[in-house]
């Protein structure tokens, strides 16, 4: 049995099943891996062996990116997935952080490099004759570097929602373990078609989209996510499995429904960060199973939903997952709820998700010792995510560590308020965050994006909030913005720090304000686009 991605890909090299479909073209595994082998040979022939053999990719979800991933696996060099939404100094900083000596891009993304000091980086464009000649003239991949399971397969940058992106060293074992686990869990085989529309420079697409497809010998359909084009793609390619991260289910559900939406081939959608409502509605509307879990790019804390997971919970953690107080380094108290389901001991129960056994599959951040030290403290991995756990062991997210709010002397977490607001049928997406109080502490602010055909007025919001027994009076948002959209990363994670930096009166949309001790919202301002 394969122990590395390198070994697994070699096993696929003689497979005549379809590996990739893109537009009207298709490639068998034999053809796909022959091309990847030639690319690996060409790149290794160019690389300086006295420097780390790190090859960056500035590519979208295309066959070229799939070829580069397979080339890195076969050739044993480290692939560095560069975020295609980064610009200028940020993009250059990522290339330097990862110590890329070669960067592979294409015609679509080449202009992003204009004006950057790329001294020491060989740039190759897959749309040029230079690339065609280089790969066409490559000899056999004869000098494999045999990798170990703990060697880095890819460097994948964190999404940057809470600071500058960090380069996570994702090893062969992590990718292979995840792929085999998902392949077995969802019974994926060569007849399956895996739709990969999340960015392939991010861990979700690699470990939850690409890897299970490779493990199964299934067909991979790389795509650029489109809410309006989603169902057409599923039907066109006969998609049976897809992965997601962030809010794609909500985006799709915002499109007008049709009576025949469930007439499609999709069996399973697997990902993380979908709301309970979106999971249920997506499953119903498209006639498939939706499984939502929790895992960061580092994959050091893994939590999965099980049958019977209560509403609002993200499931139960793998061995070692616990919730700790960062100051006392002790486990937090079990969450207590009143008769209405309201959390009554947030100060004692909410803490940081940790892995008490260490870093798990986390191989560390490359070239960033201070970030490694921050993550690994007291022999444990500290995720930066807030959560609480009930008496039966079910875990509930409370947001990031930056999502704590101090309102009128009481600590509040953003995620439970967001879960309440998601119950509003008119709401498609929501973000709750802190803005400064006029005197001391914080006030709660919520940005709401409505369903495409929905409307909401202040009186309807007041009536809804008053009817939620598990929402404390202090958790009522002081400011509500009805926004056209929310700023987000390429992996569909909301950038709350941008919202918080705007404050109540910047951004776009319509602002409602509630009196400090009241319950009535008053339209205050229309913020122009």
RODO-2510 file (C-alpha; in nm, 4 decimals, decimal comma):
residues 529
     n   res          X          Y          Z
     1     x     0,0000     0,0000     0,0000
     2     x     0,1252     0,3480    -0,0892
     3     x     0,2759     0,5484     0,1971
     4     x     0,3374     0,8713     0,0011
     5     x     0,1682     1,0658    -0,2757
     6     x     0,4707     0,9813    -0,4880
     7     x     0,4061     0,6071    -0,4554
     8     x     0,0316     0,6497    -0,5116
     9     x     0,0829     0,8415    -0,8357
    10     x     0,3244     0,5794    -0,9650
    11     x     0,0546     0,3186    -0,9077
    12     x    -0,1824     0,5246    -1,1261
    13     x     0,0676     0,5645    -1,4146
    14     x    -0,0722     0,2718    -1,6188
    15     x    -0,4394     0,3473    -1,5538
    16     x    -0,6470     0,4101    -1,8672
    17     x    -0,9456     0,5445    -1,6712
    18     x    -1,0275     0,9128    -1,7152
    19     x    -0,8232     1,1314    -1,4806
    20     x    -0,9138     1,4856    -1,5876
    21     x    -1,1975     1,6512    -1,7756
    22     x    -1,1844     2,0193    -1,8632
    23     x    -1,4159     2,1759    -2,1160
    24     x    -1,4433     1,9342    -2,4061
    25     x    -1,1098     1,7638    -2,3363
    26     x    -1,0198     1,4652    -2,1253
    27     x    -0,7003     1,2863    -2,0225
    28     x    -0,6511     0,9338    -1,8916
    29     x    -0,4395     0,8771    -1,5854
    30     x    -0,1728     0,7310    -1,8145
    31     x    -0,1691     1,0475    -2,0286
    32     x    -0,1976     1,2862    -1,7357
    33     x     0,0884     1,1319    -1,5400
    34     x     0,3101     1,0951    -1,8466
    35     x     0,2811     1,4704    -1,8956
    36     x     0,3424     1,5313    -1,5251
    37     x     0,6510     1,3096    -1,5385
    38     x     0,7918     1,5081    -1,8301
    39     x     0,7226     1,8362    -1,6465
    40     x     0,8933     1,7033    -1,3328
    41     x     1,1963     1,5976    -1,5354
    42     x     1,2182     1,9371    -1,7049
    43     x     1,1881     2,1337    -1,3808
    44     x     1,4391     1,9194    -1,1943
    45     x     1,6803     1,9717    -1,4856
    46     x     1,6513     2,3481    -1,4369
    47     x     1,6614     2,3541    -1,0570
    48     x     1,9709     2,4465    -0,8578
    49     x     2,0306     2,1435    -0,6322
    50     x     2,2197     2,3613    -0,3845
    51     x     1,9012     2,5560    -0,3079
    52     x     1,5736     2,4177    -0,1733
    53     x     1,3908     2,2727    -0,4748
    54     x     1,0769     2,4770    -0,4215
    55     x     0,8592     2,5340    -0,7280
    56     x     0,5828     2,7923    -0,7026
    57     x     0,2592     2,7813    -0,8990
    58     x     0,0658     3,0960    -0,9853
    59     x    -0,2180     2,9144    -1,1616
    60     x    -0,5935     2,8777    -1,1434
    61     x    -0,7926     2,5546    -1,1301
    62     x    -0,6826     2,4231    -1,4680
    63     x    -0,5219     2,1072    -1,6082
    64     x    -0,1874     2,2890    -1,5824
    65     x    -0,2275     2,3130    -1,2053
    66     x    -0,3211     1,9448    -1,1805
    67     x    -0,0153     1,8559    -1,3859
    68     x     0,2053     2,0620    -1,1557
    69     x     0,0646     1,8893    -0,8462
    70     x     0,1291     1,5474    -0,9961
    71     x     0,4761     1,6592    -1,1127
    72     x     0,5655     1,7676    -0,7609
    73     x     0,4485     1,4357    -0,6233
    74     x     0,6328     1,2257    -0,8801
    75     x     0,9475     1,4375    -0,8809
    76     x     0,9725     1,4694    -0,5047
    77     x     1,0166     1,8464    -0,5072
    78     x     0,8094     2,0843    -0,2950
    79     x     0,5258     2,2598    -0,4710
    80     x     0,4347     2,6038    -0,3346
    81     x     0,0756     2,7045    -0,4048
    82     x     0,0768     3,0819    -0,4515
    83     x    -0,2530     3,2592    -0,3869
    84     x    -0,3694     3,4124    -0,7162
    85     x    -0,5533     3,6923    -0,5344
    86     x    -0,2337     3,8286    -0,3790
    87     x    -0,0903     4,1415    -0,5355
    88     x     0,2280     4,3466    -0,5358
    89     x     0,4454     4,3299    -0,2266
    90     x     0,2197     4,0666    -0,0678
    91     x     0,2673     3,8333    -0,3634
    92     x     0,6417     3,8925    -0,3651
    93     x     0,6561     3,8354     0,0109
    94     x     0,4942     3,4931    -0,0326
    95     x     0,7401     3,3926    -0,3055
    96     x     1,0334     3,4992    -0,0902
    97     x     0,8944     3,3357     0,2241
    98     x     0,8616     3,0025     0,0412
    99     x     1,2057     3,0419    -0,1232
   100     x     1,0725     2,9599    -0,4694
   101     x     1,3543     2,9244    -0,7203
   102     x     1,1121     2,8454    -1,0058
   103     x     0,7645     2,9909    -1,0578
   104     x     0,5211     2,8400    -1,3083
   105     x     0,2399     3,0660    -1,4269
   106     x     0,0223     3,1172    -1,7360
   107     x    -0,1064     3,3906    -1,9621
   108     x    -0,3943     3,4727    -1,7271
   109     x    -0,1715     3,5401    -1,4262
   110     x     0,1626     3,6461    -1,5764
   111     x     0,0838     4,0186    -1,5527
   112     x     0,0536     3,9909    -1,1731
   113     x     0,4338     3,9675    -1,1669
   114     x     0,4923     4,2937    -1,3520
   115     x     0,7132     4,5307    -1,1578
   116     x     0,8158     4,2762    -0,8932
   117     x     1,1823     4,2137    -0,8063
   118     x     1,2036     3,8460    -0,8999
   119     x     1,5806     3,8152    -0,8855
   120     x     1,6695     3,4510    -0,8280
   121     x     1,3294     3,3240    -0,9453
   122     x     1,3022     3,1566    -1,2875
   123     x     0,9565     3,2356    -1,4271
   124     x     0,8006     2,9924    -1,6732
   125     x     0,4729     3,0526    -1,8581
   126     x     0,2792     2,7417    -1,9662
   127     x     0,1238     2,9313    -2,2580
   128     x     0,4590     2,9949    -2,4298
   129     x     0,6694     2,8082    -2,6842
   130     x     0,9500     2,8096    -2,4281
   131     x     0,7411     2,5890    -2,1990
   132     x     0,6336     2,3576    -2,4801
   133     x     0,9935     2,3106    -2,5922
   134     x     1,1181     2,2631    -2,2368
   135     x     0,8669     1,9891    -2,1553
   136     x     0,8866     1,8310    -2,5012
   137     x     1,2632     1,8014    -2,4757
   138     x     1,2668     1,6553    -2,1251
   139     x     1,4113     1,3097    -2,0831
   140     x     1,2617     1,0368    -1,8657
   141     x     1,2177     1,1131    -1,4986
   142     x     1,5075     0,8949    -1,4055
   143     x     1,6398     1,0503    -1,0885
   144     x     1,3529     1,0327    -0,8454
   145     x     1,4039     1,1733    -0,5021
   146     x     1,2418     0,9097    -0,2874
   147     x     1,0362     1,1003    -0,0364
   148     x     0,9379     0,9961     0,3133
   149     x     0,5854     1,0215     0,4461
   150     x     0,6824     1,3242     0,6577
   151     x     0,8472     1,5140     0,3705
   152     x     0,6673     1,8245     0,2475
   153     x     0,4421     1,7672    -0,0536
   154     x     0,3146     2,1252    -0,0767
   155     x     0,3515     2,4555     0,0963
   156     x     0,0058     2,6033     0,1340
   157     x    -0,0470     2,9540     0,2631
   158     x    -0,3080     3,0209     0,5287
   159     x    -0,6014     3,2322     0,4155
   160     x    -0,4848     3,5439     0,5991
   161     x    -0,8105     3,6233     0,7777
   162     x    -0,6251     3,7154     1,0974
   163     x    -0,2921     3,8467     0,9676
   164     x    -0,0310     3,7867     0,6995
   165     x    -0,0548     3,4434     0,5329
   166     x     0,1841     3,1800     0,6652
   167     x     0,3343     2,8939     0,4613
   168     x     0,2151     2,5631     0,6072
   169     x     0,4336     2,2625     0,5286
   170     x     0,1830     1,9963     0,4208
   171     x     0,3457     1,6558     0,4163
   172     x     0,2756     1,3515     0,2016
   173     x     0,1242     1,1603     0,4927
   174     x    -0,1317     1,4325     0,5675
   175     x    -0,2528     1,4486     0,2079
   176     x    -0,2581     1,0707     0,1640
   177     x    -0,4298     1,0031     0,4980
   178     x    -0,7022     1,2568     0,4266
   179     x    -0,7604     1,1249     0,0762
   180     x    -0,7837     0,7631     0,1837
   181     x    -1,0130     0,8534     0,4720
   182     x    -1,2565     1,0442     0,2489
   183     x    -1,2387     0,7877    -0,0303
   184     x    -1,3389     0,5137     0,2119
   185     x    -1,5956     0,7224     0,3960
   186     x    -1,7839     0,8154     0,0781
   187     x    -1,7054     0,4965    -0,1158
   188     x    -1,5419     0,6826    -0,4040
   189     x    -1,4201     0,4743    -0,6971
   190     x    -1,3042     0,5050    -1,0590
   191     x    -1,6611     0,5704    -1,1746
   192     x    -1,6900     0,8845    -0,9604
   193     x    -1,6414     1,2387    -1,0858
   194     x    -1,4918     1,4852    -0,8361
   195     x    -1,5657     1,8532    -0,8887
   196     x    -1,2834     2,0736    -0,7570
   197     x    -1,3935     2,4363    -0,7717
   198     x    -1,2195     2,5564    -0,4548
   199     x    -0,8724     2,7057    -0,5217
   200     x    -0,6072     2,4369    -0,5612
   201     x    -0,3536     2,6577    -0,3822
   202     x    -0,5549     2,5973    -0,0623
   203     x    -0,5604     2,2939     0,1647
   204     x    -0,9320     2,2187     0,1332
   205     x    -0,9054     2,1551    -0,2406
   206     x    -0,5870     1,9517    -0,1980
   207     x    -0,6857     1,7233     0,0887
   208     x    -1,0638     1,7111     0,0370
   209     x    -1,0897     1,7379    -0,3429
   210     x    -0,7748     1,6321    -0,5262
   211     x    -0,6423     1,3662    -0,2874
   212     x    -0,9607     1,1550    -0,2545
   213     x    -0,9923     1,1583    -0,6336
   214     x    -0,6334     1,0364    -0,6766
   215     x    -0,6853     0,7694    -0,4100
   216     x    -1,0015     0,6498    -0,5855
   217     x    -0,8691     0,6724    -0,9405
   218     x    -1,1704     0,8970    -1,0048
   219     x    -1,2107     1,1733    -1,2625
   220     x    -1,1132     1,5254    -1,1529
   221     x    -1,2989     1,8250    -1,2943
   222     x    -1,1058     2,1436    -1,2088
   223     x    -1,3252     2,4524    -1,2251
   224     x    -1,3629     2,8143    -1,1234
   225     x    -1,6469     2,8386    -0,8747
   226     x    -1,9650     2,9957    -1,0103
   227     x    -2,2896     2,9889    -0,8168
   228     x    -2,4962     3,0313    -1,1318
   229     x    -2,2952     2,7750    -1,3295
   230     x    -2,2717     2,5148    -1,0533
   231     x    -2,5670     2,2915    -1,1466
   232     x    -2,4920     2,3082    -1,5186
   233     x    -2,1398     2,1812    -1,4485
   234     x    -2,2700     1,9002    -1,2274
   235     x    -2,4969     1,7834    -1,5060
   236     x    -2,2452     1,8362    -1,7866
   237     x    -1,9721     1,6295    -1,6265
   238     x    -2,1836     1,3867    -1,4235
   239     x    -2,0332     1,5119    -1,0969
   240     x    -2,0866     1,2780    -0,7998
   241     x    -1,8646     1,4414    -0,5326
   242     x    -1,7539     1,7935    -0,4512
   243     x    -1,5612     1,9713    -0,1780
   244     x    -1,6251     2,3201    -0,0424
   245     x    -1,4919     2,5644     0,2137
   246     x    -1,6476     2,8824     0,3469
   247     x    -1,9729     3,0065     0,1933
   248     x    -2,0153     2,8435    -0,1518
   249     x    -2,3294     2,6559    -0,0471
   250     x    -2,4854     2,9869     0,0562
   251     x    -2,3898     3,1453    -0,2770
   252     x    -2,5501     2,8593    -0,4698
   253     x    -2,8615     2,8679    -0,2525
   254     x    -2,8996     3,2395    -0,3252
   255     x    -2,9704     3,1556    -0,6914
   256     x    -3,3337     3,0969    -0,7933
   257     x    -3,4494     2,7419    -0,7295
   258     x    -3,6107     2,5238    -0,9976
   259     x    -3,8420     2,2256    -0,9561
   260     x    -3,5867     1,9910    -1,1179
   261     x    -3,2800     2,0985    -0,9144
   262     x    -3,2594     1,7524    -0,7549
   263     x    -3,2394     1,5901    -1,0991
   264     x    -2,8635     1,5573    -1,1037
   265     x    -2,5814     1,3087    -1,0373
   266     x    -2,4355     1,4632    -0,7195
   267     x    -2,4130     1,2170    -0,4266
   268     x    -2,1942     1,3922    -0,1695
   269     x    -2,0747     1,7411    -0,0810
   270     x    -1,8004     1,7549     0,1824
   271     x    -1,6442     2,0624     0,3383
   272     x    -1,6484     2,3009     0,6296
   273     x    -1,7980     2,6243     0,7601
   274     x    -2,1493     2,5817     0,6165
   275     x    -2,4382     2,6807     0,8414
   276     x    -2,6935     2,4270     0,9636
   277     x    -2,9598     2,5881     0,7485
   278     x    -2,7425     2,5788     0,4349
   279     x    -2,6514     2,2141     0,4942
   280     x    -3,0172     2,1135     0,5231
   281     x    -3,1384     2,3261     0,2335
   282     x    -2,8564     2,2282    -0,0055
   283     x    -2,9149     1,8613     0,0717
   284     x    -3,2894     1,8966     0,0112
   285     x    -3,2675     2,1131    -0,2991
   286     x    -3,0037     1,9096    -0,4817
   287     x    -3,0861     1,5628    -0,3488
   288     x    -2,7434     1,4845    -0,2034
   289     x    -2,5735     1,4224     0,1291
   290     x    -2,3838     1,7144     0,2811
   291     x    -2,1139     1,6425     0,5391
   292     x    -1,9578     1,9391     0,7126
   293     x    -1,6509     1,9160     0,9363
   294     x    -1,3878     2,1433     1,0815
   295     x    -1,0189     2,1639     1,0017
   296     x    -0,7671     2,4422     0,9464
   297     x    -0,4947     2,4499     0,6831
   298     x    -0,2610     2,3081     0,9476
   299     x    -0,4928     2,0066     1,0092
   300     x    -0,3767     1,9862     1,3687
   301     x    -0,7304     2,0067     1,5094
   302     x    -0,9869     1,7879     1,3333
   303     x    -1,3557     1,7802     1,4252
   304     x    -1,6216     1,5832     1,2388
   305     x    -1,9992     1,5753     1,2447
   306     x    -2,1619     1,2462     1,3321
   307     x    -2,5217     1,1279     1,3152
   308     x    -2,7063     1,3035     1,5968
   309     x    -2,4915     1,6167     1,5945
   310     x    -2,7062     1,8864     1,7613
   311     x    -2,7980     2,2066     1,5737
   312     x    -2,5154     2,4582     1,5941
   313     x    -2,2473     2,2023     1,6795
   314     x    -1,9585     2,1201     1,4461
   315     x    -1,9304     1,7676     1,5907
   316     x    -1,6789     1,5867     1,8076
   317     x    -1,3021     1,6129     1,7974
   318     x    -1,0373     1,3552     1,7210
   319     x    -0,8267     1,2309     2,0130
   320     x    -0,6464     1,5156     2,1859
   321     x    -0,8893     1,7895     2,0842
   322     x    -0,9847     1,9992     2,3875
   323     x    -1,0836     2,3540     2,4836
   324     x    -0,8363     2,5425     2,7033
   325     x    -0,8059     2,8730     2,8814
   326     x    -0,4990     3,0370     2,7261
   327     x    -0,4094     3,2250     3,0450
   328     x    -0,4384     2,9444     3,2997
   329     x    -0,3488     2,6643     3,0512
   330     x    -0,6279     2,4532     3,1973
   331     x    -0,9276     2,2922     3,0336
   332     x    -1,2391     2,5080     3,0247
   333     x    -1,5558     2,4207     3,2103
   334     x    -1,8346     2,2302     3,0410
   335     x    -2,0876     2,4663     2,8832
   336     x    -2,4092     2,5248     3,0753
   337     x    -2,7359     2,6353     2,9172
   338     x    -3,0601     2,7719     3,0559
   339     x    -3,4043     2,6379     2,9689
   340     x    -3,4030     2,8398     2,6450
   341     x    -3,0674     2,7018     2,5294
   342     x    -2,8739     3,0183     2,6103
   343     x    -2,5094     2,9722     2,7136
   344     x    -2,4895     3,0998     3,0711
   345     x    -2,1232     3,0455     3,1613
   346     x    -1,9391     3,1852     2,8569
   347     x    -1,6520     3,3256     3,0632
   348     x    -1,5731     2,9810     3,2037
   349     x    -1,6706     2,7616     2,9060
   350     x    -1,5378     2,9454     2,6009
   351     x    -1,1727     2,8893     2,5301
   352     x    -0,9272     2,8056     2,2539
   353     x    -0,9401     2,4811     2,0563
   354     x    -0,6177     2,2908     2,1154
   355     x    -0,4591     1,9577     2,0389
   356     x    -0,3205     1,8405     2,3720
   357     x    -0,1106     1,5679     2,2063
   358     x     0,0947     1,8142     2,0016
   359     x     0,0847     1,9315     1,6414
   360     x    -0,0827     1,6282     1,4892
   361     x    -0,0157     1,6440     1,1147
   362     x     0,1068     2,0030     1,1399
   363     x     0,4585     2,0202     0,9961
   364     x     0,5185     2,3811     1,0972
   365     x     0,5244     2,7117     0,9133
   366     x     0,8160     2,7547     0,6760
   367     x     1,0591     3,0347     0,7570
   368     x     0,8452     3,1640     1,0439
   369     x     0,9733     3,0565     1,3840
   370     x     0,7742     3,3167     1,5765
   371     x     0,4485     3,1854     1,4250
   372     x     0,5522     2,8287     1,5080
   373     x     0,6220     2,9315     1,8663
   374     x     0,2801     3,0981     1,8878
   375     x     0,1034     2,7849     1,7633
   376     x     0,3018     2,5347     1,9710
   377     x     0,2940     2,6292     2,3385
   378     x     0,3136     2,4121     2,6505
   379     x     0,3540     2,1028     2,4322
   380     x     0,0136     2,1662     2,2677
   381     x    -0,1125     2,3091     1,9404
   382     x    -0,3218     2,6270     1,9851
   383     x    -0,5557     2,6861     1,6918
   384     x    -0,6641     3,0456     1,7477
   385     x    -1,0283     2,9318     1,7266
   386     x    -1,2694     2,9839     2,0149
   387     x    -1,5188     2,7127     2,1085
   388     x    -1,7138     2,5539     2,3921
   389     x    -1,8207     2,1974     2,4622
   390     x    -2,1415     2,0610     2,6116
   391     x    -2,1745     1,7785     2,8641
   392     x    -2,2004     1,5189     2,5860
   393     x    -1,8794     1,6314     2,4182
   394     x    -2,0371     1,8221     2,1272
   395     x    -1,8253     2,1213     2,0243
   396     x    -1,9611     2,4625     1,9208
   397     x    -1,7504     2,7313     1,7522
   398     x    -1,7415     3,0772     1,9088
   399     x    -1,5244     3,2482     1,6451
   400     x    -1,1570     3,3368     1,6266
   401     x    -0,9676     3,4605     1,9308
   402     x    -1,0126     3,8112     1,7855
   403     x    -1,3915     3,7583     1,7892
   404     x    -1,4283     3,8120     2,1635
   405     x    -1,6352     4,1205     2,2406
   406     x    -1,6656     4,2964     2,5765
   407     x    -2,0142     4,4493     2,5863
   408     x    -2,1315     4,6246     2,9033
   409     x    -1,8885     4,4196     3,1111
   410     x    -1,9931     4,0858     2,9590
   411     x    -1,7835     3,8683     2,7256
   412     x    -1,9639     3,7733     2,4046
   413     x    -1,8464     3,5562     2,1168
   414     x    -1,9399     3,6270     1,7567
   415     x    -2,0246     3,2799     1,6248
   416     x    -2,3288     3,2094     1,8484
   417     x    -2,4818     3,5438     1,7439
   418     x    -2,4148     3,4597     1,3791
   419     x    -2,5897     3,1253     1,4188
   420     x    -2,8988     3,3039     1,5525
   421     x    -2,9054     3,5561     1,2667
   422     x    -2,8687     3,2737     1,0131
   423     x    -3,2134     3,1533     1,1192
   424     x    -3,3645     3,4552     0,9438
   425     x    -3,5031     3,3208     0,6133
   426     x    -3,4195     3,6487     0,4378
   427     x    -3,0484     3,6255     0,5296
   428     x    -2,8006     3,4493     0,3031
   429     x    -2,4690     3,5395     0,4697
   430     x    -2,3803     3,7134     0,7962
   431     x    -2,0770     3,8444     0,9794
   432     x    -2,0762     3,9609     1,3415
   433     x    -1,7834     4,1620     1,4746
   434     x    -1,6868     4,4222     1,7329
   435     x    -1,6778     4,7976     1,6851
   436     x    -1,5649     5,0375     1,9597
   437     x    -1,8157     5,1566     2,2167
   438     x    -1,8387     5,5340     2,2595
   439     x    -1,7091     5,5059     2,6177
   440     x    -1,5415     5,1728     2,6892
   441     x    -1,5373     4,8217     2,5492
   442     x    -1,7194     4,7084     2,2372
   443     x    -2,0511     4,7127     2,0613
   444     x    -2,1872     4,4328     1,8443
   445     x    -2,2170     4,4981     1,4729
   446     x    -2,3676     4,2650     1,2113
   447     x    -2,3362     4,2803     0,8338
   448     x    -2,6174     4,0935     0,6579
   449     x    -2,6339     3,9884     0,2927
   450     x    -2,9900     3,9034     0,1943
   451     x    -3,1142     3,6311    -0,0365
   452     x    -3,1392     3,7524    -0,3952
   453     x    -3,5182     3,7831    -0,3861
   454     x    -3,5568     3,8798    -0,0195
   455     x    -3,6248     4,1994     0,1706
   456     x    -3,5970     4,2907     0,5378
   457     x    -3,7049     4,5981     0,7319
   458     x    -3,6128     4,7091     1,0864
   459     x    -3,9452     4,5999     1,2369
   460     x    -3,9049     4,2464     1,0973
   461     x    -3,5553     4,2223     1,2443
   462     x    -3,6770     4,3468     1,5841
   463     x    -3,9598     4,0933     1,5883
   464     x    -3,7232     3,8126     1,4919
   465     x    -3,4596     3,8972     1,7559
   466     x    -3,7228     3,9272     2,0285
   467     x    -3,8452     3,5766     1,9451
   468     x    -3,5014     3,4135     1,9893
   469     x    -3,4917     3,2811     2,3481
   470     x    -3,1223     3,1898     2,3329
   471     x    -3,0119     3,5447     2,2403
   472     x    -2,9265     3,7689     2,5329
   473     x    -3,0244     4,1360     2,5260
   474     x    -2,6582     4,2387     2,5166
   475     x    -2,6043     4,0262     2,2058
   476     x    -2,8554     4,2266     2,0009
   477     x    -2,6416     4,4051     1,7384
   478     x    -2,6130     4,7769     1,8061
   479     x    -2,5394     4,8362     1,4379
   480     x    -2,6762     4,6380     1,1421
   481     x    -2,5590     4,6908     0,7890
   482     x    -2,7606     4,5437     0,5008
   483     x    -2,4693     4,4902     0,2658
   484     x    -2,4487     4,3889    -0,1024
   485     x    -2,1644     4,1482    -0,0211
   486     x    -1,8970     4,0695     0,2392
   487     x    -1,5215     4,1008     0,1829
   488     x    -1,3722     3,7548     0,1646
   489     x    -1,0591     3,5602     0,0822
   490     x    -1,0153     3,3435    -0,2265
   491     x    -1,1308     3,0541    -0,0098
   492     x    -1,4628     3,2193     0,0769
   493     x    -1,3703     3,3139     0,4340
   494     x    -1,5103     3,6474     0,5494
   495     x    -1,2478     3,9114     0,6225
   496     x    -1,3896     4,0482     0,9452
   497     x    -1,0840     4,2602     1,0117
   498     x    -1,1720     4,4637     0,7020
   499     x    -1,5295     4,5056     0,8234
   500     x    -1,4145     4,6039     1,1715
   501     x    -1,1617     4,8509     1,0296
   502     x    -1,4407     5,0221     0,8333
   503     x    -1,6399     5,0832     1,1516
   504     x    -2,0152     5,1427     1,1465
   505     x    -2,0372     5,4151     0,8842
   506     x    -1,7984     5,3018     0,6076
   507     x    -1,8406     5,0258     0,3520
   508     x    -2,1514     4,9981     0,1342
   509     x    -2,5169     4,9298     0,2023
   510     x    -2,7856     5,0549     0,4403
   511     x    -2,7064     5,1102     0,8092
   512     x    -2,9555     5,0610     1,0933
   513     x    -2,8770     5,1703     1,4496
   514     x    -3,0357     5,0632     1,7766
   515     x    -3,0493     5,2929     2,0779
   516     x    -2,8107     5,1844     2,3526
   517     x    -3,0848     5,0553     2,5856
   518     x    -3,3615     5,0110     2,3307
   519     x    -3,4835     4,7438     2,0924
   520     x    -3,5901     4,9558     1,7944
   521     x    -3,3703     4,9940     1,4840
   522     x    -3,3690     5,3216     1,2970
   523     x    -3,2335     5,3583     0,9418
   524     x    -2,9362     5,5868     0,9884
   525     x    -2,7528     5,6153     0,6610
   526     x    -2,7240     5,4765     0,3110
   527     x    -2,3584     5,4131     0,2356
   528     x    -2,2866     5,4529    -0,1382
   529     x    -2,0996     5,1880    -0,3325
***
